[in-house]
Every structure is written in structure tokens, then in C-alpha cells.
Amino acid sequence: MVTAVARPHVAPTSRGVVGRVVRGARTTPGRLAVVGVLLVLLSLLAGLFAFAAVRERSQAAERVATRSEPLGVRTQELYRALAEADAAAAAGLLSGGVEKKELREDYERSLETAQRALMSASSAGASGPVAELLSRLSVEIPKYREDVAWAKSATRQGHPVGSAYLRAASRQMERVILPAAAELHEIAAGRLRDDHREATAVPLAAYLCGGFALGALVVAQVMLARRTKRIINPGLFLASLAVAASLAWLTTGLSTARSELTASRDEGWRPVDALSDARFAVLKARAAEGQILVQQGSDGGAYKEALDEQFRLLQAPGADGLLSEAERLSRDDDLATGRIADARAAVADWRASNANVMNQFNQTNFKGAVALVINDDGSSQVAFARAEKALSEAIAKDQADFEKAAARGRDAMEGLAVGLLVLAAVAAAAIVDGVRRRLGEYR
């Protein structure tokens, strides 16, 4: 009598769904057809995931280049124009209400620039917090203009109330208008960061799906080769090449785009933001310097403290200093760092000149102090103009660098999404052909 020996149970190896279907005593037509369907579905799914990933990143890159960053530029320009208008208004009032033509034109041009920026942002269909801020600015800016006009009119007539009107307008600018403009810029900067993050995100789902499809194709070919004693199935081999090519193209295309978009951030809008902060501080310092003389001590030294604070922010070392931070972010750009060095030297000269302005003022030489601040050859005016010009040139250079890098990043993904779909279709067609030829051998 023969005793049956029980065989130990062996767990199946983890070669996936395709391996379990192909594996068996012999490869039947039904199993082969199922394998073919699974492989076609996997290759098409991999193509769709890759297409969607590229499409999302391409759209985000398009928003970076054509919407988010330009909006950030407009909000920066709005803030700059408002700060510049406040500085020009204070300097203009020092002329006795009948300011020089250049100062009057600077003031009017700055407010017109701010108004255009507001209209441009409003026409874009803003909603939520942005719409609220734009509405607030649309109301407050005309009020500011009216207060400045009253200040000039009173000063022309010799009434001391002119300085009070200008002080009220300046406070409105400092406490309401500029904070609203700064908040608007922060919202725009946040959108830019979000779009940039989306444009440079790694498409993990697309890589996993593509890798799984490629692995399934390799497993299917290995199992078929063992059962049929044929090394290569031309159709499955071509499909494997198509899937591998799509993964390689996806990797290189997105890597190139990511590199360029990262450059647009690190060499473009980050330095621009830092330089703009420094430029805003220069304009605030200019307005405070003018207000010191306009108020003639009636402000209790508030504007002198404000001026000293802006100088400190500009000149402080390390991350606390606006010029130092801009220099750190622009360290690989010789032209920008050169302009920042010019601005640093100009601020140092300006601070020294302001000490002379305050000395003249304290010695009751009001006319001499005013001349240093508003005359074309006044040391304070010359230093301010040098600092503002150097920073504006550095901003323009970094802005151009951003636009070029962002355009290259967007162009790196051009045609990639469609190309990946074509490769997925080629892989699917090759699988169908390879399986069809193998099934034909059973007839």
C-alpha cells in the first residue's frame, strides 16, 4: 500500500498580476489574451498619467510666466509708485507749495502709474481679498491726492496749516494705503509661489504607473520566453522600448523645465523681491527726510526716527539688512551685485549728507537745509537719486533674467504631453500586434 505524501504549500512568487496569469502548465490562448488586455490597459494608463502630469505642470508654468509673475510686478510697481508719490509730495512742499517742474511731474506721474496699476488689476476680474484691497485703494488714493492738494494750496497762501494737511496725507499713506498695497503684493507673491511649486512638483504617480507598466512588460516577455522558447517577442519588445522612452522623455523634459523654473525663482523673482524691499526703504527714507523739514519739529521727532530706521534697515549686515540680503541673493550676478554696491555707497553718502541737513536745520539755516534736499546739485538729492537709480537698474536686470528663464522652462514642456500620448498609443498597438501574432500560432 502506497502512502501519499502531502506536499508543503508554497506561496506564489510576487511577480504581479501578469506573472500569475502567464505562469501555468502551458500558455493557453485565453490566458495570453488576458495578459494582452492587461498590458494594453497599463500602457495606456501610464500614458494618461504622464500626459496629465505634464499638462498640469505646463499650465502652472504658463501661469508663472504670463499671470502670477506679471501680477507681482504690477503690485510692486503700485507700491513703488505710491511711495514715490509721497516722497515727491514732501519734497514739493519744501519749495513753498510752488514746486519745481520736475518734482510736480514726478508726483503726478507716480500717482498716474498707481492708478493704472489699480485699473489693470481691477479689470482682471479680481475677487475676495484682492477685490477688497483694490476697492480700499481706489477710495483712499483720491483722498490722499486731495489732502496733498489742500496742503500745497495752503502753503502757497502762506498758511502754516499746509504742513498739517501734508502730515495727515502722509499718515494716511503710511498707515492705510501702503499697508494695503503691501498686502496686495503678498497675495500676488503667494500665488506666484503656489504656481511655481506646482510647475516644479515631481510627478510620482506618473513615474509609478510608468514603472509598473514597464515592469509588467518585462515580466510578460520573460515568462513567454520560458514557455515558448523564443527569446524576443517583437511586439512586446517594441512596447517596452516605447514605455521606457516615455519615462526617459518625461524625466528629461520635466528636469529641464524644473531647472529653468528654479533659476527663474533663485535668479529672478527672489532677488527682485529683495531689491524692491530695499528700493521701497529708499523711497520711505526720502519721504521722511522731506517731512522732517516740512513739519519743522512739530512731529516730535517721529520722522527723524522713521528716517534713521530706514537707513538702519538698508545698511544692517546679514539677513537683517535689505541691501545685504539682496546682495546675497544676487551673489552670482556680477551686474546686479555691482549695482547693489553702488546703492550701498550712495546710502552711506546720503546718511552723511543728512547729518549735514540736520546740522543746517538745527542752526536755523532752513533754506540751506532745503537746498541740500531738493536742489539738483544738493548732496542729499544726489545721493538719493544714485541709490534709487542703482536699485532700479538691478531690478530691471533680474526681472529680465526671470522672464528668460521662465520662458525656457515653459518651452521645455512644449509638445511633451502630446508626445507621451503618442508613445503610449505606440506601446498599446505594439502589444496588440505581439499578442495577436502569438495567438495566431494556436490556430
Residue pairs with C-beta under 8 A, 6 or more apart in sequence:
12 20
13 19
15 23
15 219
15 223
16 215
16 216
16 219
17 38
17 216
18 35
18 38
18 39
18 216
18 219
18 220
18 223
19 219
19 223
21 31
21 34
21 35
21 38
22 31
22 32
22 35
22 219
22 220
22 223
22 224
22 227
23 223
24 31
26 227
27 224
27 227
27 228
29 439
29 442
32 435
32 438
32 439
33 435
33 439
35 220
35 435
36 431
36 432
36 434
36 435
36 436
38 216
39 213
39 216
39 217
39 220
39 236
39 239
39 431
39 435
40 428
40 431
40 432
42 209
42 212
42 213
42 216
42 217
43 213
43 217
43 239
43 242
43 243
43 424
43 427
43 428
43 431
44 424
44 425
44 428
45 209
45 213
46 206
46 209
46 210
46 212
46 213
46 243
46 246
46 424
47 246
47 420
47 421
47 423
47 424
47 425
47 427
48 421
48 424
49 203
49 205
49 206
49 209
49 210
50 203
50 206
50 209
50 210
50 246
50 250
50 417
50 420
50 424
51 417
51 418
51 420
51 421
51 424
52 206
53 203
53 205
53 206
53 250
53 254
54 203
54 250
54 253
54 254
54 413
54 416
54 417
54 420
55 417
56 198
57 198
57 199
57 200
57 201
57 203
57 254
57 257
57 413
58 199
58 410
58 413
58 414
58 416
58 417
60 195
60 196
60 198
60 199
61 195
61 199
61 257
61 261
61 406
61 409
61 410
61 413
62 410
63 195
63 199
64 192
64 195
64 196
64 199
64 261
64 264
64 406
64 409
64 410
65 403
65 406
65 407
65 409
65 410
67 195
68 188
68 191
68 192
68 194
68 195
68 196
69 192
69 269
69 402
69 403
69 406
71 121
71 124
71 188
71 191
71 192
72 185
72 188
72 189
72 191
72 192
72 269
73 399
74 117
74 120
74 121
74 188
75 117
75 121
75 181
75 184
75 185
75 187
75 188
76 185
76 272
76 276
77 113
77 117
78 113
78 114
78 117
78 118
78 121
78 137
78 181
78 184
78 185
79 178
79 181
79 182
79 185
79 276
79 280
80 276
80 279
80 280
80 283
81 110
81 111
81 113
81 114
81 117
82 110
82 114
82 141
82 173
82 177
82 178
82 181
83 178
83 280
83 283
83 284
83 287
84 106
84 110
84 283
85 107
85 110
85 111
85 114
86 169
86 170
86 173
86 174
86 283
86 287
87 283
87 284
87 286
87 287
87 290
88 103
88 106
88 107
88 110
89 107
89 148
89 151
89 166
89 169
89 170
89 287
90 166
90 170
90 286
90 287
90 289
90 290
90 291
90 294
91 99
91 103
91 286
91 290
91 373
91 374
92 99
92 100
92 103
92 104
92 107
92 152
93 99
93 151
93 152
93 155
93 162
93 163
93 166
93 290
93 294
94 290
94 293
94 294
94 370
94 373
94 374
95 103
95 370
95 374
96 155
96 156
97 151
97 152
97 153
97 154
97 155
97 156
97 157
97 162
98 156
99 107
99 152
100 374
103 374
107 148
111 141
111 145
114 141
115 141
118 134
118 137
118 138
118 141
121 130
121 134
121 184
122 131
122 134
122 138
126 134
129 183
129 187
130 184
130 187
133 180
133 183
133 184
133 187
134 184
136 176
136 180
137 177
137 180
137 181
137 184
140 172
140 176
140 177
140 180
141 177
143 172
144 169
144 172
144 173
144 177
147 165
147 166
147 168
147 169
147 172
148 165
148 166
148 169
150 162
150 165
151 162
151 163
151 164
151 165
151 166
151 169
152 162
153 162
154 161
154 162
154 165
155 162
155 163
163 294
163 295
163 296
163 298
166 291
166 294
167 291
167 294
167 295
167 298
167 299
170 287
170 291
189 273
192 269
196 261
196 264
196 265
199 257
199 258
199 261
199 409
200 257
200 258
200 261
200 262
202 254
203 250
203 254
206 250
207 247
207 250
210 243
210 246
210 247
210 250
211 247
213 243
213 427
214 240
214 243
214 244
214 247
217 236
217 239
217 240
217 243
217 431
218 240
220 236
221 232
221 233
221 236
221 237
221 240
224 230
224 233
224 236
224 438
225 231
225 232
225 233
228 438
233 434
233 437
233 438
234 433
234 434
234 437
235 430
235 431
235 432
235 433
235 434
235 435
235 436
235 437
236 430
236 431
236 434
236 435
237 434
238 426
238 427
238 430
238 434
239 426
239 427
239 428
239 430
239 431
239 434
240 427
242 423
242 424
242 426
242 427
242 430
243 423
243 424
243 427
245 423
246 420
246 423
246 424
246 427
249 416
249 419
249 420
249 423
250 416
250 420
253 412
253 413
253 416
254 412
254 413
254 416
256 409
256 412
257 409
257 410
257 412
257 413
258 409
259 409
260 405
260 406
260 408
260 409
260 412
261 405
261 406
261 409
263 401
263 405
263 409
264 401
264 402
264 405
264 406
264 409
266 329
267 332
267 333
267 398
267 401
267 402
267 405
268 398
268 399
268 401
268 402
268 403
268 405
268 406
269 398
269 402
270 329
271 326
271 329
271 330
271 333
271 336
271 394
271 398
272 395
272 398
272 399
272 402
274 322
274 325
274 326
274 329
274 330
275 326
275 330
275 336
275 340
275 391
275 394
275 395
275 398
276 395
277 322
277 325
277 326
278 314
278 322
278 323
278 326
278 343
278 391
279 388
279 391
279 392
279 395
281 310
281 313
281 314
281 322
282 310
282 314
282 343
282 347
282 384
282 387
282 388
282 391
283 388
284 306
284 310
285 307
285 310
285 311
285 314
285 350
285 384
286 384
286 388
288 303
288 304
288 306
288 307
288 310
289 303
289 307
289 354
289 357
289 373
289 380
290 373
290 374
291 299
291 303
292 299
292 303
292 304
292 307
292 358
292 361
293 357
293 361
293 366
293 369
293 370
293 373
295 303
296 366
304 358
307 354
311 347
311 350
311 351
311 354
313 320
313 321
313 322
314 321
314 322
314 323
314 344
314 347
315 321
315 323
315 344
315 347
315 348
315 351
316 322
316 324
317 324
318 324
319 325
319 328
323 340
323 343
323 344
323 347
326 340
326 394
327 337
327 340
327 341
327 344
330 336
330 337
330 340
330 394
330 398
331 337
333 397
333 398
333 401
335 394
335 397
336 394
336 397
336 398
339 390
339 391
339 393
339 394
339 397
340 390
340 391
340 394
342 386
342 387
342 390
343 386
343 387
343 390
343 391
343 394
345 386
346 383
346 384
346 386
346 387
346 390
347 383
347 387
349 379
349 383
349 386
350 380
350 383
350 384
350 387
353 372
353 379
353 380
353 383
354 380
356 372
356 379
356 380
357 369
357 372
357 373
357 380
358 369
360 366
360 368
360 369
360 372
361 369
371 378
372 378
372 379
372 380
372 381
373 380
373 381
374 381
375 381
376 382
